[in-house]
């Protein structure tokens, strides 16, 4: 995915080449939990999320939790509302 859709900066906005403007792709910044360091996601990583992808067990999915926060998980989160699937991460550090 990342070779076809490289991170791009345009007019001060971080995005990804190869996609037209839509609400299907969005980004979130990872916090410092360190839960997915083995997958290359560290504090401050930018996580690209495809909102139209279906939930996929054992892949990185994003959920909106009851407190309004987002949670990245490779398992179903019964208390959360499925938001989308992580398709790429970029480490800025």
ROPATI-950788 format. One record per atom (N, C-alpha, C, O): x, y negated, z; chain; residue number from 1. Coordinates in Angstrom, 3 decimals, m for minus. Each point is the difference from the previous one (the first is absolute). Last residue first. Layout:
+----------+----------+----------+---+-----+
:       xx :       yy :       zz : c :   k :
+----------+----------+----------+---+-----+
:        X :        Y :        Z : A : NUM :
...
+----------+----------+----------+---+-----+
***
This chain:
+----------+----------+----------+---+-----+
:       xx :       yy :       zz : c :   k :
+----------+----------+----------+---+-----+
:    9.128 :  m10.649 :   13.837 : A :  93 :
:    1.186 :   m0.207 :    0.818 : A :  93 :
:    1.236 :    0.624 :   m0.582 : A :  93 :
:    1.077 :   m0.098 :    0.588 : A :  93 :
:   m5.697 :    0.402 :   m2.244 : A :  92 :
:    0.592 :   m1.303 :   m0.303 : A :  92 :
:    1.269 :   m0.257 :    0.774 : A :  92 :
:    0.687 :   m0.985 :   m0.272 : A :  92 :
:   m3.706 :    5.334 :   m1.761 : A :  91 :
:    0.695 :   m0.464 :    1.192 : A :  91 :
:    0.753 :   m1.271 :   m0.351 : A :  91 :
:    0.827 :   m0.012 :   m0.911 : A :  91 :
:   m5.344 :    2.661 :   m1.174 : A :  90 :
:    1.216 :   m0.768 :   m0.306 : A :  90 :
:    0.577 :   m0.459 :    1.323 : A :  90 :
:   m0.691 :   m0.625 :    0.804 : A :  90 :
:   m3.054 :    4.623 :   m2.915 : A :  89 :
:    0.469 :   m0.889 :    1.045 : A :  89 :
:    1.267 :   m0.697 :   m0.463 : A :  89 :
:    0.760 :    0.536 :   m0.806 : A :  89 :
:   m5.496 :    2.257 :   m1.305 : A :  88 :
:    1.396 :   m0.401 :   m0.102 : A :  88 :
:    0.348 :   m0.860 :    1.202 : A :  88 :
:   m0.858 :   m0.704 :    0.533 : A :  88 :
:   m3.400 :    2.825 :   m1.026 : A :  87 :
:    0.579 :    0.468 :   m1.271 : A :  87 :
:    1.467 :   m0.369 :   m0.148 : A :  87 :
:    0.704 :    0.570 :   m0.834 : A :  87 :
:   m5.022 :    0.299 :    4.680 : A :  86 :
:    1.277 :   m0.668 :   m0.236 : A :  86 :
:    0.616 :    0.573 :   m1.272 : A :  86 :
:    0.128 :    1.216 :   m0.141 : A :  86 :
:   m5.507 :   m1.355 :    1.056 : A :  85 :
:    1.184 :    0.847 :    0.062 : A :  85 :
:    1.245 :   m0.830 :   m0.278 : A :  85 :
:    0.016 :   m0.819 :   m0.919 : A :  85 :
:   m5.065 :   m0.658 :    3.258 : A :  84 :
:    0.696 :    0.275 :   m1.253 : A :  84 :
:    1.234 :    0.852 :    0.233 : A :  84 :
:    0.326 :    0.349 :    1.135 : A :  84 :
:   m4.066 :   m1.404 :    2.045 : A :  83 :
:    0.215 :   m1.254 :   m0.728 : A :  83 :
:    0.664 :    0.230 :   m1.356 : A :  83 :
:   m0.330 :   m0.680 :   m0.972 : A :  83 :
:   m2.827 :    3.369 :    5.140 : A :  82 :
:    1.004 :    0.135 :   m1.056 : A :  82 :
:    0.065 :   m1.271 :   m0.847 : A :  82 :
:   m1.024 :   m0.488 :   m0.478 : A :  82 :
:   m0.354 :    0.649 :    5.664 : A :  81 :
:   m0.684 :   m0.045 :   m1.291 : A :  81 :
:    1.084 :    0.057 :   m1.079 : A :  81 :
:    0.913 :   m0.827 :   m0.002 : A :  81 :
:   m0.730 :    2.813 :    5.358 : A :  80 :
:    0.277 :   m1.045 :   m0.976 : A :  80 :
:   m0.832 :    0.132 :   m1.254 : A :  80 :
:   m0.594 :    1.043 :   m0.274 : A :  80 :
:    0.764 :    2.010 :    4.099 : A :  79 :
:   m0.509 :   m1.279 :    0.508 : A :  79 :
:    0.171 :   m1.134 :   m1.011 : A :  79 :
:   m0.511 :   m1.101 :    0.204 : A :  79 :
:    2.108 :    5.590 :   m1.115 : A :  78 :
:   m1.460 :    0.003 :    0.135 : A :  78 :
:   m0.586 :   m1.308 :    0.523 : A :  78 :
:   m1.158 :   m0.310 :   m0.278 : A :  78 :
:    5.521 :    1.661 :   m2.620 : A :  77 :
:   m0.200 :   m0.756 :    1.241 : A :  77 :
:   m1.503 :   m0.161 :    0.197 : A :  77 :
:   m0.603 :   m0.908 :   m0.572 : A :  77 :
:    4.185 :    4.425 :   m2.346 : A :  76 :
:   m1.267 :   m0.711 :    0.106 : A :  76 :
:   m0.085 :   m0.698 :    1.359 : A :  76 :
:    0.417 :    0.558 :    1.015 : A :  76 :
:    4.460 :    0.165 :   m2.962 : A :  75 :
:   m1.112 :    0.851 :    0.424 : A :  75 :
:   m1.278 :   m0.836 :    0.039 : A :  75 :
:    0.053 :   m1.230 :    0.012 : A :  75 :
:    4.251 :   m0.583 :   m0.882 : A :  74 :
:   m0.025 :    1.109 :   m0.956 : A :  74 :
:   m1.058 :    1.034 :    0.386 : A :  74 :
:   m0.058 :    1.085 :   m0.579 : A :  74 :
:    0.512 :   m6.757 :    1.420 : A :  73 :
:   m0.025 :    1.347 :    0.549 : A :  73 :
:    0.023 :    1.040 :   m1.112 : A :  73 :
:   m0.534 :   m0.220 :   m1.087 : A :  73 :
:    0.481 :   m5.432 :    2.752 : A :  72 :
:    0.540 :    0.880 :   m1.030 : A :  72 :
:    0.082 :    1.395 :    0.595 : A :  72 :
:    0.582 :    0.178 :    1.070 : A :  72 :
:   m3.736 :   m4.631 :    0.251 : A :  71 :
:    0.828 :    1.107 :    0.441 : A :  71 :
:    0.403 :    0.838 :   m1.197 : A :  71 :
:   m0.844 :    0.425 :   m0.788 : A :  71 :
:   m1.281 :   m5.715 :    2.407 : A :  70 :
:    0.195 :    1.031 :   m1.016 : A :  70 :
:    0.922 :    1.070 :    0.548 : A :  70 :
:    0.907 :   m0.299 :    0.776 : A :  70 :
:   m4.560 :   m3.242 :    1.899 : A :  69 :
:    1.356 :    0.229 :   m0.485 : A :  69 :
:    0.039 :    1.099 :   m1.047 : A :  69 :
:   m0.975 :    0.727 :   m0.193 : A :  69 :
:   m2.937 :   m2.096 :    2.755 : A :  68 :
:    0.272 :   m0.858 :   m1.153 : A :  68 :
:    1.394 :    0.141 :   m0.558 : A :  68 :
:    0.311 :   m0.574 :   m1.044 : A :  68 :
:   m2.589 :    3.132 :    4.658 : A :  67 :
:    0.487 :   m1.292 :    0.495 : A :  67 :
:    0.333 :   m0.978 :   m1.128 : A :  67 :
:    0.437 :   m1.121 :    0.260 : A :  67 :
:   m1.899 :    5.689 :   m1.161 : A :  66 :
:   m1.073 :   m0.780 :    0.646 : A :  66 :
:    0.443 :   m1.366 :    0.518 : A :  66 :
:   m0.815 :   m0.920 :    0.064 : A :  66 :
:    3.587 :    2.934 :   m4.195 : A :  65 :
:   m0.382 :    0.524 :    1.300 : A :  65 :
:   m1.065 :   m0.896 :    0.650 : A :  65 :
:   m0.186 :   m1.141 :   m0.424 : A :  65 :
:    1.940 :    2.511 :   m4.761 : A :  64 :
:   m0.348 :   m1.161 :    0.817 : A :  64 :
:   m0.554 :    0.563 :    1.301 : A :  64 :
:   m0.950 :    0.783 :   m0.009 : A :  64 :
:    4.566 :    1.729 :   m3.412 : A :  63 :
:   m1.318 :   m0.060 :    0.615 : A :  63 :
:   m0.176 :   m1.336 :    0.702 : A :  63 :
:    0.956 :   m0.552 :    0.545 : A :  63 :
:    2.330 :    3.362 :   m4.513 : A :  62 :
:   m0.174 :   m1.154 :    0.879 : A :  62 :
:   m1.452 :   m0.031 :    0.461 : A :  62 :
:   m0.930 :    0.174 :   m0.788 : A :  62 :
:    4.716 :    3.837 :   m1.054 : A :  61 :
:   m1.275 :   m0.684 :   m0.185 : A :  61 :
:   m0.082 :   m1.145 :    0.998 : A :  61 :
:    0.661 :    0.027 :    1.038 : A :  61 :
:    3.078 :    3.746 :   m3.194 : A :  60 :
:   m0.172 :   m1.179 :    0.844 : A :  60 :
:   m1.249 :   m0.763 :   m0.401 : A :  60 :
:   m0.084 :   m0.566 :   m1.090 : A :  60 :
:    0.528 :    5.997 :    0.681 : A :  59 :
:    0.585 :   m1.170 :   m0.654 : A :  59 :
:   m0.258 :   m1.206 :    0.901 : A :  59 :
:   m0.786 :    0.088 :    0.943 : A :  59 :
:   m0.968 :    4.193 :    0.193 : A :  58 :
:    1.466 :    0.097 :    0.002 : A :  58 :
:    0.694 :   m1.075 :   m0.825 : A :  58 :
:    1.224 :    0.024 :   m0.121 : A :  58 :
:   m6.302 :    0.469 :   m1.028 : A :  57 :
:    0.635 :    0.602 :    1.179 : A :  57 :
:    1.495 :    0.161 :   m0.228 : A :  57 :
:    0.429 :    0.372 :   m1.092 : A :  57 :
:   m3.719 :   m3.950 :   m1.234 : A :  56 :
:    0.808 :    1.157 :   m0.365 : A :  56 :
:    0.746 :    0.504 :    1.232 : A :  56 :
:    0.925 :   m0.657 :    0.479 : A :  56 :
:   m5.215 :   m2.939 :   m2.527 : A :  55 :
:    0.775 :    0.513 :    1.126 : A :  55 :
:    0.731 :    1.266 :   m0.418 : A :  55 :
:   m0.542 :    0.822 :   m0.739 : A :  55 :
:   m0.649 :   m4.109 :   m3.245 : A :  54 :
:   m0.695 :    0.801 :    1.003 : A :  54 :
:    0.952 :    0.425 :    1.115 : A :  54 :
:    1.215 :    0.068 :   m0.191 : A :  54 :
:   m0.834 :   m4.638 :   m2.936 : A :  53 :
:    0.425 :    1.404 :    0.105 : A :  53 :
:   m0.763 :    0.691 :    1.121 : A :  53 :
:   m0.301 :   m0.601 :    1.031 : A :  53 :
:    0.011 :   m4.145 :   m2.127 : A :  52 :
:   m0.941 :    0.856 :   m0.729 : A :  52 :
:    0.403 :    1.474 :    0.027 : A :  52 :
:   m0.742 :    0.847 :   m0.497 : A :  52 :
:    3.290 :   m4.544 :    2.481 : A :  51 :
:   m1.288 :    0.087 :    0.681 : A :  51 :
:   m0.990 :    0.919 :   m0.708 : A :  51 :
:   m1.009 :    0.383 :    0.592 : A :  51 :
:    6.508 :   m0.731 :   m0.138 : A :  50 :
:   m1.004 :    0.072 :   m1.057 : A :  50 :
:   m1.340 :    0.258 :    0.682 : A :  50 :
:   m0.228 :    1.073 :    0.559 : A :  50 :
:    5.027 :   m3.393 :    1.307 : A :  49 :
:   m1.139 :    0.885 :    0.210 : A :  49 :
:   m0.941 :   m0.075 :   m1.195 : A :  49 :
:   m0.375 :   m1.083 :   m0.450 : A :  49 :
:    5.760 :   m0.129 :    2.416 : A :  48 :
:   m0.975 :   m0.225 :   m1.066 : A :  48 :
:   m1.082 :    1.057 :    0.121 : A :  48 :
:    0.295 :    1.188 :    0.125 : A :  48 :
:    3.368 :   m3.399 :    3.485 : A :  47 :
:   m0.688 :    1.215 :   m0.434 : A :  47 :
:   m1.047 :   m0.383 :   m1.033 : A :  47 :
:   m0.909 :   m0.779 :    0.288 : A :  47 :
:    5.728 :   m1.258 :    2.023 : A :  46 :
:   m1.245 :   m0.358 :   m0.680 : A :  46 :
:   m0.601 :    1.294 :   m0.538 : A :  46 :
:    0.652 :    0.735 :   m0.742 : A :  46 :
:    2.767 :   m1.465 :    5.139 : A :  45 :
:   m0.214 :    0.547 :   m1.341 : A :  45 :
:   m1.324 :   m0.516 :   m0.557 : A :  45 :
:   m0.968 :   m0.173 :    0.740 : A :  45 :
:    2.654 :   m0.690 :    3.792 : A :  44 :
:    0.069 :   m1.017 :   m1.038 : A :  44 :
:   m0.143 :    0.525 :   m1.418 : A :  44 :
:   m0.044 :   m0.791 :   m0.942 : A :  44 :
:    1.599 :    4.196 :    4.556 : A :  43 :
:   m0.603 :   m1.273 :    0.386 : A :  43 :
:    0.196 :   m1.027 :   m1.113 : A :  43 :
:    1.123 :   m0.224 :   m0.453 : A :  43 :
:   m0.836 :    5.038 :   m1.466 : A :  42 :
:    0.509 :   m0.585 :    1.239 : A :  42 :
:   m0.714 :   m1.320 :    0.278 : A :  42 :
:   m0.825 :   m0.451 :   m0.794 : A :  42 :
:    0.791 :    5.222 :   m2.479 : A :  41 :
:   m0.789 :   m1.168 :    0.381 : A :  41 :
:    0.494 :   m0.499 :    1.355 : A :  41 :
:   m0.108 :    0.702 :    1.005 : A :  41 :
:    1.526 :    3.360 :   m3.540 : A :  40 :
:    0.621 :   m1.241 :   m0.455 : A :  40 :
:   m0.761 :   m1.262 :    0.366 : A :  40 :
:    0.303 :   m1.073 :   m0.521 : A :  40 :
:   m1.127 :    5.786 :    1.760 : A :  39 :
:   m0.521 :   m0.284 :   m1.339 : A :  39 :
:    0.515 :   m1.338 :   m0.521 : A :  39 :
:   m0.469 :   m0.493 :   m1.026 : A :  39 :
:    1.551 :    2.041 :    5.393 : A :  38 :
:    0.414 :    1.107 :   m0.870 : A :  38 :
:   m0.527 :   m0.156 :   m1.430 : A :  38 :
:    0.475 :    0.682 :   m0.907 : A :  38 :
:   m1.802 :   m3.702 :    4.350 : A :  37 :
:    1.380 :   m0.264 :   m0.420 : A :  37 :
:    0.507 :    1.087 :   m0.935 : A :  37 :
:    0.786 :   m0.278 :   m0.905 : A :  37 :
:   m5.295 :   m0.611 :    3.189 : A :  36 :
:    0.263 :    0.543 :   m1.333 : A :  36 :
:    1.398 :   m0.365 :   m0.512 : A :  36 :
:    0.199 :   m0.176 :   m1.202 : A :  36 :
:   m1.865 :   m1.124 :    5.610 : A :  35 :
:   m0.625 :    1.313 :   m0.201 : A :  35 :
:    0.374 :    0.627 :   m1.353 : A :  35 :
:    0.052 :    1.225 :   m0.116 : A :  35 :
:    1.002 :   m5.665 :    2.417 : A :  34 :
:    1.033 :    0.961 :   m0.363 : A :  34 :
:   m0.529 :    1.384 :   m0.300 : A :  34 :
:    0.784 :    0.936 :   m0.156 : A :  34 :
:   m2.698 :   m5.545 :    1.612 : A :  33 :
:   m0.247 :    1.260 :    0.696 : A :  33 :
:    1.067 :    1.046 :   m0.308 : A :  33 :
:    0.285 :    0.848 :    0.845 : A :  33 :
:   m0.976 :   m5.892 :   m2.074 : A :  32 :
:    1.194 :    0.684 :    0.489 : A :  32 :
:   m0.264 :    1.335 :    0.704 : A :  32 :
:    0.776 :    0.379 :    0.878 : A :  32 :
:   m3.722 :   m2.710 :   m5.085 : A :  31 :
:    0.498 :   m0.467 :    1.298 : A :  31 :
:    1.102 :    0.933 :    0.491 : A :  31 :
:    0.462 :    0.859 :   m0.752 : A :  31 :
:   m2.145 :   m2.241 :   m4.495 : A :  30 :
:    0.098 :    1.018 :    1.048 : A :  30 :
:    0.495 :   m0.625 :    1.297 : A :  30 :
:    0.814 :   m0.924 :   m0.007 : A :  30 :
:   m3.737 :   m1.490 :   m4.042 : A :  29 :
:    1.344 :    0.110 :    0.562 : A :  29 :
:   m0.016 :    1.033 :    1.126 : A :  29 :
:   m0.903 :    0.001 :    0.837 : A :  29 :
:   m2.268 :   m0.355 :   m5.491 : A :  28 :
:    0.045 :   m0.234 :    1.439 : A :  28 :
:    1.451 :    0.108 :    0.439 : A :  28 :
:    0.796 :    0.682 :   m0.646 : A :  28 :
:   m3.943 :   m1.309 :   m4.316 : A :  27 :
:    1.217 :    0.261 :    0.774 : A :  27 :
:   m0.242 :   m0.282 :    1.475 : A :  27 :
:   m0.771 :   m0.887 :    0.365 : A :  27 :
:   m2.253 :    2.414 :   m5.192 : A :  26 :
:    0.292 :   m1.037 :    1.000 : A :  26 :
:    1.246 :    0.419 :    0.771 : A :  26 :
:    0.480 :    1.123 :   m0.149 : A :  26 :
:   m3.901 :    0.173 :   m4.478 : A :  25 :
:    1.303 :    0.123 :    0.644 : A :  25 :
:    0.160 :   m1.142 :    1.000 : A :  25 :
:   m0.252 :   m1.161 :   m0.323 : A :  25 :
:   m3.779 :    1.445 :   m2.155 : A :  24 :
:    0.295 :    1.407 :    0.241 : A :  24 :
:    1.296 :    0.209 :    0.775 : A :  24 :
:    0.112 :    0.959 :    0.762 : A :  24 :
:   m2.393 :   m5.060 :   m2.577 : A :  23 :
:   m0.098 :    0.233 :    1.434 : A :  23 :
:    0.358 :    1.440 :    0.357 : A :  23 :
:   m0.109 :    0.386 :    1.164 : A :  23 :
:    2.191 :   m3.286 :   m5.435 : A :  22 :
:   m1.234 :    0.664 :    0.422 : A :  22 :
:   m0.006 :    0.098 :    1.511 : A :  22 :
:    0.984 :   m0.342 :    0.657 : A :  22 :
:    2.263 :   m1.124 :   m5.327 : A :  21 :
:   m0.575 :   m0.536 :    1.231 : A :  21 :
:   m1.326 :    0.701 :    0.295 : A :  21 :
:   m0.894 :    0.049 :   m0.844 : A :  21 :
:    4.423 :    2.751 :   m1.918 : A :  20 :
:   m0.697 :   m1.266 :   m0.204 : A :  20 :
:   m0.593 :   m0.437 :    1.338 : A :  20 :
:   m0.143 :    0.808 :    0.917 : A :  20 :
:    4.701 :    2.186 :   m1.610 : A :  19 :
:   m1.419 :    0.025 :    0.363 : A :  19 :
:   m0.615 :   m1.342 :   m0.333 : A :  19 :
:    0.634 :   m1.042 :    0.167 : A :  19 :
:    4.070 :    1.978 :   m0.778 : A :  18 :
:   m0.715 :    1.076 :   m0.671 : A :  18 :
:   m1.459 :    0.144 :    0.379 : A :  18 :
:   m0.679 :    0.890 :   m0.513 : A :  18 :
:    4.515 :   m3.007 :    3.870 : A :  17 :
:   m0.155 :   m0.056 :   m1.455 : A :  17 :
:   m0.852 :    1.158 :   m0.504 : A :  17 :
:   m0.050 :    1.061 :    0.623 : A :  17 :
:   m0.252 :   m3.316 :    4.309 : A :  16 :
:    0.522 :    1.161 :   m0.665 : A :  16 :
:   m0.268 :   m0.127 :   m1.492 : A :  16 :
:   m1.142 :   m0.203 :   m0.413 : A :  16 :
:    1.819 :   m3.481 :    4.843 : A :  15 :
:   m0.967 :    0.871 :   m0.654 : A :  15 :
:    0.694 :    1.176 :   m0.639 : A :  15 :
:    1.113 :    0.360 :    0.383 : A :  15 :
:   m0.629 :   m5.292 :    2.821 : A :  14 :
:    0.536 :    1.325 :   m0.235 : A :  14 :
:   m1.083 :    0.870 :   m0.605 : A :  14 :
:   m1.124 :    0.042 :    0.501 : A :  14 :
:    1.828 :   m5.554 :   m0.692 : A :  13 :
:   m0.899 :    1.081 :    0.406 : A :  13 :
:    0.632 :    1.330 :   m0.367 : A :  13 :
:    0.385 :    0.215 :   m1.149 : A :  13 :
:    1.315 :   m4.723 :    0.044 : A :  12 :
:    0.055 :    0.209 :    1.440 : A :  12 :
:   m0.900 :    1.097 :    0.519 : A :  12 :
:   m0.166 :    0.137 :    1.212 : A :  12 :
:    0.649 :   m1.140 :   m5.934 : A :  11 :
:   m0.565 :   m1.175 :    0.679 : A :  11 :
:   m0.072 :    0.192 :    1.511 : A :  11 :
:   m0.946 :   m0.458 :    0.640 : A :  11 :
:    2.236 :    4.766 :   m2.442 : A :  10 :
:   m0.455 :   m0.995 :   m0.955 : A :  10 :
:   m0.678 :   m1.135 :    0.749 : A :  10 :
:   m0.958 :    0.227 :    0.740 : A :  10 :
:    3.924 :    4.770 :   m0.301 : A :   9 :
:   m0.302 :   m1.247 :    0.692 : A :   9 :
:   m0.358 :   m1.032 :   m1.062 : A :   9 :
:    0.776 :   m0.253 :   m0.922 : A :   9 :
:   m0.722 :    6.050 :    1.361 : A :   8 :
:    0.277 :   m1.232 :   m0.737 : A :   8 :
:   m0.388 :   m1.200 :    0.853 : A :   8 :
:   m0.929 :    0.067 :    0.804 : A :   8 :
:    1.826 :    5.841 :   m0.929 : A :   7 :
:   m0.383 :   m1.208 :    0.733 : A :   7 :
:    0.417 :   m1.243 :   m0.781 : A :   7 :
:    1.051 :   m0.015 :   m0.640 : A :   7 :
:   m2.079 :    4.438 :   m2.196 : A :   6 :
:    1.012 :   m0.543 :    0.894 : A :   6 :
:   m0.520 :   m1.217 :    0.751 : A :   6 :
:   m0.837 :   m0.740 :   m0.516 : A :   6 :
:   m0.958 :    4.962 :   m2.334 : A :   5 :
:   m0.630 :   m1.155 :    0.639 : A :   5 :
:    0.956 :   m0.577 :    1.032 : A :   5 :
:   m0.159 :    0.223 :    1.200 : A :   5 :
:    1.409 :    3.560 :   m3.762 : A :   4 :
:   m0.945 :   m0.602 :   m0.943 : A :   4 :
:   m0.590 :   m1.302 :    0.525 : A :   4 :
:   m0.411 :   m0.858 :   m0.781 : A :   4 :
:    3.378 :    3.434 :    3.436 : A :   3 :
:    0.751 :   m0.330 :   m1.208 : A :   3 :
:   m0.899 :   m0.657 :   m1.053 : A :   3 :
:    0.477 :   m0.784 :   m0.821 : A :   3 :
:   m2.295 :    2.380 :    4.986 : A :   2 :
:    0.746 :   m1.244 :    0.147 : A :   2 :
:    0.818 :   m0.344 :   m1.236 : A :   2 :
:    0.275 :   m1.178 :   m0.225 : A :   2 :
:   m2.901 :    5.261 :    0.447 : A :   1 :
:   m0.829 :   m1.186 :    0.000 : A :   1 :
:    0.872 :   m1.246 :    0.000 : A :   1 :
:   m0.246 :   m0.915 :   m0.787 : A :   1 :
+----------+----------+----------+---+-----+
***
